Amino acid sequence: MELLVIGLDGLSTNMLDRFDIEPEYINRVLENGASGDLMSVDTPTTLPAWTSFATGKDPGSHGLTNMIQQASDYETSPLRTNTTDAAAYDLIDDALFVNLPASAGRVPAAEDTHLVSAMLAEDEEDAVPSHLQQLDAFEDYILDHDKSLKKNPQTYFDHVCDITRARRDFAAEAFDEYDPRLGFVLFSTPDWAGHLLSNFSDDETRGRYYRQLLSVVDTCAQDLAERADNVVLMSDHGFERKHTNIHINDFLHQRGYLRESESSVSAANIAVQTAKAIGKRSSVLYEKIRQLYNYIIATDVGQTLQEAAEPNIDYRNSKAWQLRYGCVFINDKRFDHPAVDDPDALRRQLQTELADLTDDDGSPLFRDVLLAEEAYSDPDKRAPDVIARPAPGCYPTLLKSPTGGYASHTNNFNHRYNGLFAAMGPLFAEKTTVETPSIVDVLPTIMAVLGMPLSPEFDGKVIEAATADEYSVEYRDSDTIPHPQIRTDSDQGARDEAVQERLEDLGYLE
């Protein structure tokens, strides 16, 4: 094939450096091609970021700004696939996409293009179209991991390595069968492994498991890349160790913007209150409790404890709250019971107050605090009002502060904005460092080097420093952009139920 895009979900070079890992093939592309830290989107999470890759638009335009959504009656639920914007599988003929998140239910509008969805699909049969289910490798294809195996880390890492190999085998057979001009495959497992690193108490143990997985991912990536003249490696976001949790909802509560309902008395509530009392008195004991919590979070008991550790928000009587990952919403006319007379004034006030927050050493907790129109090209009403981008090493959690302040100590691993981009082959520059490419720029760049006209609706631009030649970019007429095609034979209710469990397991429905 002419070009293969390999997604490495959640991978970033800082993680390779931290654990002294040198994956042979990935390093070769990083060193010999055009490479740089790929900037993710707000929020730097799977569904918003991969939708931005697929559409060339930022989340303000395509509408998936977070891993969950909130309705006008304040109820939260899993996201659904964007059905209004043309995506890569609509714009590029003769292509094959394997395991593309946030595409469940979509049918490619492009000619001779095939799509295997991920994450928002109910199961393997929902993700893989019937004609691709005829491939021999479909028998071993696995859409998602088995969360129950997390109780035994070695068993779990063997499991995700098997999933990686099975995805490689399926993609290889599909590419050989259909011989597309453009191929895409996503390995989700670096992200799954990254979330589990918090369960271990030392980097030696973390490094051993992470190295095991990366060795398999690297081999599988190389096996597939041998089928292509050009290759792009990319991630949707990175990972890093977090040393500080930021409790935005605690801040909003203490400032009078957020109100809480009374919590019910339960064993989980008592356990959480006990842990908070210990945390105020002894950081050492609290660290032990935190490690235990990380260990059991994948279980039903862990989910119950997590729910008890979150504020029980009285949305109707609150002025503002954090939904997830630093995204603050104001209770304005979008909701059934608006409580703010002047939303614009409150947005600016919160922007200033959040930007002033510091940790005990006086370091800012946020690198940027932006309004929607500053973060997105064309935000719609679903966009958050304020986006507080955490400083390196900081994580804006939904859990209540164990110490009573706005910041508390942690030792977790979670998402960061900077991921990975590397491209190698005749279409791309050699041994070139690319400054601040964005994930919304990848699709325009791919289409440009393949000689395709771009969509005038793209927010992203061609990463000129990454290309071997200068390109005279052409754009399609607006009236030639394909309309999204939707499958009508799926059970959306069953899909939503499956996705909710998947997002809870990964901590996205905190």
Secondary structure as UniProt FT lines:
FT   STRAND          3..8
FT   TURN            9..10
FT   HELIX           13..18
FT   TURN            19..20
FT   HELIX           24..32
FT   STRAND          34..36
FT   HELIX           46..55
FT   HELIX           59..62
FT   STRAND          68..70
FT   TURN            72..73
FT   STRAND          76..78
FT   HELIX           88..91
FT   STRAND          95..101
FT   TURN            104..105
FT   STRAND          106..107
FT   TURN            111..112
FT   STRAND          114..118
FT   HELIX           124..127
FT   TURN            130..131
FT   HELIX           132..134
FT   HELIX           136..140
FT   HELIX           147..151
FT   HELIX           153..178
FT   STRAND          182..187
FT   HELIX           189..196
FT   HELIX           197..199
FT   HELIX           203..225
FT   TURN            226..227
FT   STRAND          230..234
FT   STRAND          238..247
FT   HELIX           248..254
FT   TURN            255..256
FT   HELIX           267..281
FT   HELIX           283..296
FT   TURN            297..298
FT   HELIX           300..308
FT   HELIX           315..317
FT   STRAND          320..324
FT   TURN            325..326
FT   STRAND          327..330
FT   TURN            333..334
FT   HELIX           343..355
FT   TURN            360..361
FT   STRAND          366..371
FT   HELIX           372..375
FT   TURN            381..382
FT   STRAND          386..390
FT   TURN            392..393
FT   STRAND          394..397
FT   STRAND          407..416
FT   STRAND          421..424
FT   TURN            426..427
FT   STRAND          432..433
FT   HELIX           439..441
FT   HELIX           442..449
FT   TURN            450..451
FT   TURN            456..457
FT   HELIX           464..466
FT   HELIX           478..480
FT   STRAND          485..486
FT   HELIX           492..505
FT   TURN            506..507
//
